[in-house]
Amino acid sequence: MAAVSHGLGLDGLPTVANPMAFAVLDGRVCQPYLTETCCLPCPMTQWAYPDSFETMSEAANWVSVVSTVGCVFLLLSWAVLPVDKTFRHYLSISLTTAVVFMNLGFVIPLAAQPEQCFDDITPNSMKTSSVCAASGMFIILGGWAGVLWVFLRALSLHLQICWQLVVGRNFMWFAQVVGWGIPGVGVILAFLLSGVSFRFGQTCHINHKNSLADLWIPLLVFSGMTIIIQFATFGYCIKVYLASLADNSASTEGSNMPSYTNSIRTMTPKQAYRRVRRVIALQWRGIAIVLIIIADVIFFSVVFVFQDNTVEAVRNDDTIARPWALCLLANGGEKEPCLELASALVVNMPTIGAVLFLLGMNGIWLCLLLGRWSMITGWRDLLISSPSRSKREFVSVDARLDDLKKDTLTPISPTLARSGMGSPTMNHHNQDPESGRRTPDFFGQTQRYHTPARSFSSPRPPQQPQQATVTWDPTETYARGQSPGVYSQDGNPNNYVNPLGMNRL
């Protein structure tokens, strides 16, 4: 403890004459002692933890930097690359954005290197440091948003698996309102009712005053609801699996018989098990993310609540910190011999380090579970193939048409033609990288007709006549070549008599 008097206290420990002279008092830990007031020096971590604590805190902040880079890569991939490369979804995008906000609460102090203390016993708060205000806001906003979006993700999965409901546009708008509206209200209430200050390390955290009501209890309530929904979904999956093992009825799945798959009651256990297995195969990454982030948030909340209760106990009971203060006085302000006694005042260093590192690794888990190798290949195609595409834009259109004509006249074998693999036009459109940029000319090209193997008819195109006029050859038919006429009475066919002149006088 630091004895409060004018100037320096015993053995050079920091003191202050009037603790009420400063407007920001939330971060102080002071007790009245006889005629003076003793306060824990600032920063408290410098006296209660070994020197390696600052190194550990800075290393955790650098992990947050790596996590932020991974999340930004995911967001850029979802925004730039096509959906068949990224399989983006608004639940994944919103959750990644929430993790970015939480990481910014650790990245901003690492870049700004703010002063943690306002004076010898008073830490800086949101009222005296803008970096502290920004850091605390992003941590609270990211924590709230992360919890709510994993809750919405677990709820969406539960509705799909257990109730066979299609979560469509209405659920999306409901999720956007809840996922960002409640965190915004939570940040405002936390700043108005509690405030933030440098509690330990370079990051600002919420003060003890009213923190249970405006932050920790609501976070734990939503986390508990998420766990209940997630385990209810797991229980249903186990029930369906066990029912499928005892089911001996033939399944109609894959047959031509009609099946009513929109109702759970009309589905056989094997059909229900296949459907649940397909959904889990598609959503196992989301399930893992929900469990990881919920575990981090619960661990984070429990540790900080325990830390607040410990500090409040030191503030209300002077006997807790008295052995540590007497040890400091006896050793001339050297903290190393008194670190064991300081363990009663703060949470131990390994626990604090585990909390900071787990919070910083959330973005890395998102990259491993939501990232896909197709994103890497998509960026490669986007960055490497773009120059070649721009060069082909200057090729003459006539040259391209000539290439198409040459490809059309390429001979192909009948076997490949019947299988559809040897069509020059088809191969051309499949291999041309520009096929997606223009509509192929299907009507300007002449395709060869190949007679099927079992066909007994073939098209007969009209043949061009060799002469300009159409003639009739009587030898091709049974008709006579000349008019029969009228024979003479002697029967000589050569004596032709004109029938119109037979009775002429």
ABEGO torsion letter per residue (X at the ends): XBBBBBEBBBGGBBBBABAAABABAAABBBBBBEABBBBBBOBAAAAABBAAAAAAAAAAAAAAAAAAAAAAAAAAAAAABBAAAAGBBAAAAAAAAAAAAAAAAAAAAAAAGBBABABAABBBBAAABAAAAAAAAAAAAAAAAAAAAAAAAAAAAAAAAAAGBBBBAAAAAAAAAAAAAAAAAAAAAAAAAAEBBBABEABBBBBABGAAAAAAAAAAAAAAAAAAAAAAAAAAAAAAAAAAAABABBBABGBABBBBAABAAABBAAAAAAAAAAAAAAAAAAAAAAAAAAAAAAAAAAAAAAAAAAAAAAAABAAAAAAAAAAAAAAGGBAAAAAAAAAAABBBAAAAAAAAAAAAAAAAAAAAAABBAAAAAAAAAAAAAAAAAAAAAABBAAAAAAAAAAAAABBBBAAAAAAGAABAAAAAAAABAAAAABBBBAAABBBBBBBBAABABBBBBBBBBABABBBBBAAABABBABBAEBBBAAGBAABBBBAAAAABX
